[in-house]
Structures are given as C-alpha cells and as structure tokens.
Amino acid sequence: MAEVMWTDNELAALRRAYASGTLRVSYDGRTVEYGSADHRARDRGCVFRFSACRRLCRVFPRRSLMAQATWLDRAIGAVAPRAAVRRVLARQSFEVLTRGYDGAARGRRTDGWRAPNTSADAEIAMAGALLRDRMRDLVRNNPHAAKAVSVLVNNIVGAGIIPRAASGNEKLDREVDALWESWSSHCDADSQLDCYGLQTLACREMVEAGEVLLRRRPRRATDGLDVPLQVQIIEADLLDGTRNGDLANGGRVLQGIEFDAIGRRRAYWLFGQHPGDHAVSLSRRLDSAAVPAGDVVHLYEKQRAQVRGVPWGTPVMRALRDLDDWTQAELVRKKTEACVVGIVLGADEGEQGIAPSVVDADGNRVEQFEPGLIAYARGGKDIKFNQPATTAAVSEWLRAQLHIVAAGFRLPYELLTGDLSQVNYSSIRAGLVEFRRMIDAVQWQLFIPMFCQPVWDWFTEQAWAAGRLPQPRIAVAWSPPRFEAVDPLKDAMADMLAMRSGTMTLAQAIARQGHNPDAVLAEIAAMNAKLDALGLVLDSDPRKVTKTGVMQADPAPAISQTD
C-alpha cells in the first residue's frame, strides 16, 4: 500500500471508514480489505505515516527526509511512528525558518557578534559625544580624515548654494534678489562670514561632528542692516544632551530637544557657552535654557528615525586610528634600521650570553639609536652590517586601507588620496557619476530643505516685517555649485544638443553652472546693447557670426501687402 499514491480525498474516506469499523473500503475504483480490527489498527498507523510523509514530501525531497532521520528518530519510529514523524517534521520546519539568513545564524563563528536591539536615539545618547570628540581629533591630526571632510564640503556647498526668487513677478523677483545680495554679506552674527561662508561652516560641522545648529538673531532697526536679522552657527556641544524625561503637558525632552504631545519640536535646550571652554570654572554654573524651535535650524543626516546625528566618518574611525598607529610603527622601524650601520658580535657564545648587552665603542650601554651607529655586543670579535628589510607590499596594503577609508566617507579613492595613477578618462568619469549622484541627493534632500530653505524663510519674513517686502513668503529656486567637467568641450556640446533638442532650457543650463539665469541673461542683453551702440561685432556674438566665424546675412526686409 505504501507504493499507492493516495489523494487527500481518498485518505479522508479511509479515515471515515476506520472510524465506523468498516473492514472493506472502496473508493474511485480501488478497494482495501482488512481482516480484523487489529489489522485495521495497524494499517491505520501505516496510513497515517504515509499521509504525513506525503505532506512532508511536498516541501522536502524524500532523500532529504531520509537523511534527516537520525538513529534516535528510527528507534522512536519502531515503537511510536507518530512521534518520529513529528520530530522529523519539526526539525525540517525549524531549518527552513533559520536557514534563510546567514547573518542571523548562531554558532561559533558569530559568538562575538554583539548586536543589541536598541533605538537610534539610545545608541546616540550613549556614544554621540565621544564620537564627535574622536572624529574631531582625527580631523585635527589625520591627513586622510581632514582631506575627506574637505572634499565632501567642497562638493556639497562649494562656493555656495545660491537662491533666486521665483514668485513669477519679475519686478518683485529682482527686488528680492537685490535685497538678499545686500543682506547675505552681513548676515553672520559674529560679523566674519557671509551667507555662503556660513553654509560652508555648517556643512563642515555636519560632516565632522554629525550635526550643527543655526540660531536666528533678530536685530533692531537702528543696527543699520538692510534686513534686521542675523544668524549664528552653534556647535552641537552646546545642545544639552543631559536633558531627558517626560513633561507634565504630555511632551517630553530627548537629548536636549523638547517635543510636544504629538511629537513636534518645540524647543532646544542650549548652553550659554561651550561646555569645553576653559573659561568655564567650577565657580561658574553652566545651565541650559530653552530656545523656541522656530528660532533654531538643526542640520544633520537622518539614517534612522533619530533626533540627533553622528559624524559621517564613524564607520572608519577605528580604521583611521589603526592606520595612524601602523604608519608610526613602520616609520620607527625604518628609522631604527637606518640608524644601525653594523653590529660587532663576540666570537665566544658563552661571553655573549642569551641576550648580550649593546654598548658603544666606549663601553657605554646604548639606549637610544642614532644615525651611523655601530653597536657592540659583549666580547665583540666580528662585525655584521645591517641590511634593512624591503617593504615592497607596503604600498599595496596602504592602498587597500585607504580604499576602506574612502568607502566609509562615501568618497572615490582618487578624490581622497589624489592618486590618479590607475585611472583613465572613462574610469574616473564613471566613478564621479556615482559620487555626484550622492552629492545631489545630499544637496536636495538634506542641505537645502534643512538649512537653506529655513534661512530664506527667516529672511523673507523679517524683511516683510520691516516693510521691505510686500509678503512674508516668496518662492525660491536654488542653484547648487556646478561640477567641474572632466572634459569641458564634451560637456558643453552635450548641453548644446540638449537645448537644441528641447530636453533642457537655457535657464537650466545656466543654473547648472551655478549662476542666476536672470542675472546672466540681463548681463548678456546689456553687453549686446553696448556692442551694438559702439558698432562692434565679436566672434562670440551668435546673432551676427556663425559657428564657423562667418558673418551672417542681414534678414531680408518684410514684403508689404501692397507691393
């Protein structure tokens, strides 16, 4: 009977017959006859085993089932077939559930893998301050960390992300742009940077420290500013991370940031001065005060549902530290090898001992190596000149480590190191395409909405309150810095073809260069008018000269309808 493939309906008919005590069962042209109730009971277990195995075989091959049956399963099956089948089925089911992800496996190879199930806020609360301190130390002392931060800032902000009013009213847009140009040069509360310098500083803090704060500072009308407003860059250390807990009104404070009952940011608890300032003494209490969230911009990269950020170089901080240690150790080793010219050894092994002392020609013990040193072992009779070991594989190992560092900072290796020895035009262009895509995402998804747009809103609101603008909200378009072309001629030709095919406008092409299209077109019109007034024709004037440098014919006069 075990070789007969019974369907589910047939097995159900057999079970009903067993329950009623029937000794002869016929179903779909097939008949089974039992001699006695005992025989029926034995076959009941056989049918059960067969039906259970058939269900197993739908998921697992028969060979796999037999292989999974241990000697204990076989022993149990001899006296309790049901229990044996359940054991095999349960083991197979467990393996299906656990074998899907190797990263979730438990065993000898993963015993040291500690992965606590903590929230992002809990992790940052414990490690955020230390991560900032260590990253700043690396930037101060490690050239690769300093270069990585510099490259990211130069590409994200560059000379500045420039706004231009886009209300649809050309006259109003020109007035707003002129007012912004005047105000942006005096917007720094410390009176040192302009608006684009503040962008660079904020971006640097975001990359190096993980986050930065910007505070709105309204000014009096008598301060002599075109718009009575200035902004101040505040380091993340001034945010009181010790402020935590629930509030009576249903809100809560998390790492110095106060939220209302529905999770909106309501205030930031800020220190009056930097906690690490040496001017802060024990006799001077350092307290934090709540600043309304509408007066603060908090810039950081959200990698999870978190309220504070972490330095961008966090994944490779240990790699950078180890690279520093290895570099110093390798340098000391090479210096030591270069200092020792030779060692005079003794002829008698008994005189030297197991660890002979090293002395100079005067018999003084050598504790510090100097260039040109000849060391003497006790009982010296023979001299062996030092031959420094070769370091052929050092460059390859160093390159591999720097590839790791570049990956941690999300940079191409060539931009981090300046090593262009292994690239050509195609490879460097392909590498820059992905990097520029990442920079675009950071600019448009992070820096512009979290930093640039709030500053613009502060500016227009304060200008409206001062009577300089007719409305408090004015639409704006942003122009990030242009990427330098690997091949300027090819990029220019590509832009021209895109404009001629209608897939890109002239304004878009100008904006990609990091300029204000309205300002550029106005300047072109003014220059053309001046050239026409002077009667000059330049080779660069497409109105009168073709691409080949040939004068274009004057357009034919229109024919009158009366002629």
Steps between C-alpha positions, in 0.01 A plus 500: 500500500790734556565516125140618425477880473182588691340839456370709790141401423590130496682526831203677653268215382732244659498685829118511503487129430742428785285700739187304408667157535473409132732218387456553125545842338453587131572843354546613139545145365745391772419268789669429833388205719608434860479174684440620852481800722864446604602490136305818448670669789844408364406632157360814657849579625643409160260732319574774747871464442452496126275806497736691728800408287310606188440842653866525587606406149307791360751728671808279539638237261477138618877467506523809720248355745686171524826682553353705783379191686747428778554171679288635782216576256518145364499353850198707597327410173515133584272551801336839435482588129295811559761647735781420258321674213430804716868522596616493138233748394581741782874484428448565132265791570752655738776474242283671241438789736865545599688429182362802311754754633858408576537824692245375754675169559632424846813303557870507560567742216249757628552470877688830511241690296323738738196665342275653767142580409519866602344804340704753307441761771623264772816421304573867425430601859770261622761559231423828324726731704795258488459452126512876445813538712683215330403613152623852569827357630541300179429805285755700697777241479424256217557636148261251337214593733566869440505446123177299506312773686640767268400311183144444622454864600645630173264285296184549707527878543798618297481875447144496631146385419349814347129587527293698252147619553241316292170670582404546133514879530822609327511840667446350845754226434767755407429701816517190720824380339660842545388513864639150562831592341532797730388320816699177445833681527418614857289211630762344729436579866876478559560753218762284328335297223236557238207268438700263281781488754241396758385227263855367480545508878165331561574228246842440654346459845234267362764272346758520778281513812186344357272798564494877536253761620415839352327760716297796380610833650251785436656847511372851564414732216774734626776241440538617141418170327294484180300225669509503883611141526820300556568130547747318725670164457486291820698179548317188607687499834286793618186283478440365851491124445438435870147639474271199477161403637125542471322831554176571683327632187542171316822591324849376564864606480742274315872583494434870547219525242149566631200348323130567549234236553476412129875485438567845353821678601418778740831619645875436518679509834826685431794598718606860509858405415696194394529241782861437401602863520785553747328815620237281664607443858357311792382824654298579191191289450423386148124491446299445185197701393215418262508672161184479283532250218389766249825688570728198452604298195630150572707356216599131502466187290216271601604139450225368728207650688736703720503847653878564482779418257836323504825582316516380142833328558371282784530166309875550440613672817680188624650441156641854497641457850661166413643652184662774707649245742628281218655797321683610813618146578627451144675836510674422831608162367652651188674771701645241734627289212653805337682603818685171555789461259629174645526285811827362638443147631708293740693191396415307816136417544549464874626856527199645316231326696142451385430877483826684462508864601553756228769759569680764300876523432558647848320221678187704581170322470296611199143600584431735209586441138666769292583519129824323416501291821726195524384286791733275699391178662691370802826335392472636148733342248310509170290763322177451304361791303130574523286450192155659535209281402312573180146635514368418157147411617454808715358714221241236405391459861479877545293533184260234624457677833437833331236335282325402824525853635366646175205260508419600858489870404309421176780642287682371193847381589655743252339805662609392847864433414561699184648183348403498131763251389252218438215684329419618152236734362225238492565354845528834679186625327306186600617537859405866512151431365403293804669744737318797346171314525563464873590868528179595318300295749671669795445846352134463408380261770706620794685830481254714305178400686660487846728805481461723194119513485450591872756783467317632193168487687654692791633758256172560316297504822728754667519712184119504482476597866743786433292621205753404234285230332127490422450143632668272757538194275665508158579196289866430434709290263842375606814466289761266650863538390584350164717194468823558315498315171749224438487597131348853472463486122298177506277627781438828318407316182266275698327804653463663159347187349261472795386860454460463123298179547273665755592278794662786693445875508762771495405597855561143617839492328601827667375380839709181464803727476416644841376839375174692513341470153320834527819681596699332222240575231470861617876536480504350148227739386683799644825395338334445160340845518835657580671317210228609257531860616875493437462322169711202609452146380670228704565148387310380808174673398273226358258767373742618233771231470456129425678218682762502224570871543315618187288815512132423479294675234258765615143376499305596189252783547141401530291530182203732530158374403457799265812416293 
